[in-house]
Amino acid sequence: MHKVEVVENGLEATKKITEFENEGFAKDNIYIFSHDKDRSKDLTDATETGSVGMEEQGVIDSVGNLFRERGDELRSKMQSLGLSEMEAVQYEKVLDEGRVVVIATDNQEEPEHLL
């Protein structure tokens, strides 16, 4: 299961992270996405939330992201957390508008690369 929220800035993201934690999501299973790579890293570091890596994506997708454009990379990472392709496209468009997407997952589902 996953929950997705769109916020405008880091302050709103922090509030949403607290809400997700209160709902039982572990901080390591909460992810922040921004179209700007530096902003994503800064928000992730500041909030001490998870980052999508090889464990979530698998080796092939992780290496593939090195050669993808930012939008493709973001969609791939969101899908690795359980979003459908259509949802990932929708939220990537929101990121294009300068907003921030916060995704919480309970990690109960097997990632596709493990199936």
Steps between C-alpha positions, in 0.01 A plus 500: 500500500613852433373852563589802291468868586589807298639797692636842409821518705727345757296619798186333366705188419624485860143524632386225262789276606394541864143408403621190316711399802195543725312267264767234556735547204871467581708804409723279282189418294409862432645656186514858374508582130579830332586564138817675611750232605675726755168599658401132529830414667485800735142421607581131546807583708319765708203274577708182538263309273579212264659524161413275211800283422592152383296329770179663377580500129731211437842519341387534138263792561748673731776483239254596227410817688855623448417535131139620523370853486376631835129447421559139395711440812230642728224293340714186530569567869133568576397179326756306705309617810174355372345775291353401166652639181202734462534626860874556452433706185235703683727578795799574279289773335433644846876505558540695174291774666758535779302315764622217723361146516521302824446123477463267797507124452460217746736283295260204525489447125777320319681741265458398136870424460468226766201326342 
